[in-house]
Amino acid sequence: MSEKQKQMDAHNQAMSEFIQMANSMVNDKGFDMKLVSAAMMAASGVYATFTAAGNEGFLAEGGVDRVADMYKKNLAYIQKRKKEELESKGLTPKPMAEAGAGQPENPAETPNQS
């Protein structure tokens, strides 16, 4: 197995474990799905910052832009793959929601928070 394939397999395993944890938080612990989504996004941002800048640093504006661009490209790729998956099942895919619909503007804020 090539090194690239090993990395892809490890990536897919880690992603699967995050999704399992999120599903458990929603299904077993009763967390709101949108809250879990926002918390995962915030945790990802915290970890991306740590990975790039360590515990004592932060991202400069250009670093924030690069991370945001990476997220945007990854999300677009995920949507493309999801659409292809639905089409391969003979379904006619259609977008179900606009980005941010029903989501707090600040991911740290939760609905009904005063």
C-alpha positions as semicolon CSV with decimal commas, in nm:
position;residue;x (nm);y (nm);z (nm)
1;M;0,000;0,000;0,000
2;S;0,137;0,340;-0,096
3;E;0,204;0,613;0,159
4;K;-0,064;0,828;-0,004
5;Q;-0,320;0,547;0,033
6;K;-0,220;0,499;0,398
7;Q;-0,276;0,871;0,460
8;M;-0,614;0,861;0,285
9;D;-0,720;0,559;0,491
10;A;-0,608;0,728;0,814
11;H;-0,792;1,047;0,714
12;N;-1,111;0,854;0,642
13;Q;-1,083;0,665;0,973
14;A;-1,034;0,987;1,172
15;M;-1,324;1,154;0,991
16;S;-1,545;0,851;1,057
17;E;-1,461;0,862;1,428
18;F;-1,551;1,233;1,448
19;I;-1,884;1,164;1,277
20;Q;-1,953;0,871;1,512
21;M;-1,882;1,096;1,810
22;A;-2,111;1,367;1,672
23;N;-2,389;1,114;1,609
24;S;-2,350;0,984;1,963
25;M;-2,374;1,336;2,103
26;V;-2,699;1,390;1,912
27;N;-2,856;1,045;1,940
28;D;-2,735;0,928;2,281
29;K;-2,679;1,250;2,474
30;G;-2,955;1,466;2,325
31;F;-2,742;1,751;2,193
32;D;-2,897;1,962;1,917
33;M;-2,755;1,864;1,577
34;K;-2,684;2,226;1,477
35;L;-2,507;2,287;1,807
36;V;-2,287;1,980;1,752
37;S;-2,210;2,095;1,397
38;A;-2,112;2,442;1,521
39;A;-1,902;2,293;1,803
40;M;-1,719;2,063;1,562
41;M;-1,648;2,359;1,334
42;A;-1,517;2,562;1,629
43;A;-1,303;2,270;1,750
44;S;-1,161;2,230;1,400
45;G;-1,070;2,599;1,394
46;V;-0,902;2,574;1,734
47;Y;-0,706;2,268;1,624
48;A;-0,610;2,422;1,288
49;T;-0,478;2,724;1,479
50;F;-0,282;2,500;1,719
51;T;-0,141;2,296;1,429
52;A;-0,018;2,609;1,251
53;A;0,078;2,831;1,544
54;G;0,110;2,617;1,857
55;N;-0,038;2,693;2,199
56;E;0,120;3,036;2,225
57;G;0,041;3,166;1,877
58;F;-0,248;3,263;1,655
59;L;-0,310;3,299;1,285
60;A;-0,239;3,628;1,113
61;E;-0,505;3,750;0,870
62;G;-0,337;3,573;0,579
63;G;-0,334;3,248;0,778
64;V;-0,704;3,285;0,857
65;D;-0,771;3,340;0,486
66;R;-0,570;3,029;0,392
67;V;-0,751;2,810;0,647
68;A;-1,090;2,950;0,541
69;D;-1,005;2,885;0,175
70;M;-0,905;2,529;0,262
71;Y;-1,238;2,475;0,442
72;K;-1,428;2,624;0,147
73;K;-1,252;2,400;-0,107
74;N;-1,302;2,093;0,112
75;L;-1,672;2,168;0,161
76;A;-1,721;2,222;-0,213
77;Y;-1,550;1,888;-0,279
78;I;-1,772;1,712;-0,025
79;Q;-2,084;1,858;-0,189
80;K;-1,964;1,752;-0,535
81;R;-1,904;1,397;-0,412
82;K;-2,242;1,389;-0,233
83;K;-2,418;1,501;-0,552
84;E;-2,234;1,234;-0,755
85;E;-2,328;0,970;-0,497
86;L;-2,697;1,064;-0,518
87;E;-2,688;1,067;-0,900
88;S;-2,524;0,722;-0,903
89;K;-2,826;0,597;-0,706
90;G;-3,057;0,730;-0,978
91;L;-3,175;1,022;-0,765
92;T;-3,209;1,382;-0,877
93;P;-3,007;1,577;-0,620
94;K;-3,115;1,921;-0,516
95;P;-2,963;2,157;-0,261
96;M;-3,160;2,134;0,061
97;A;-3,040;2,438;0,254
98;E;-2,854;2,760;0,211
99;A;-2,533;2,792;0,407
100;G;-2,598;2,931;0,751
101;A;-2,974;2,879;0,741
102;G;-3,076;2,818;1,098
103;Q;-2,715;2,834;1,217
104;P;-2,599;3,094;1,469
105;E;-2,390;3,365;1,300
106;N;-2,121;3,311;1,562
107;P;-2,068;2,934;1,602
108;A;-2,007;2,986;1,975
109;E;-2,360;3,123;2,011
110;T;-2,643;2,879;2,039
111;P;-3,007;2,929;1,944
112;N;-3,220;3,068;2,227
113;Q;-2,911;3,200;2,405
114;S;-2,956;3,539;2,573
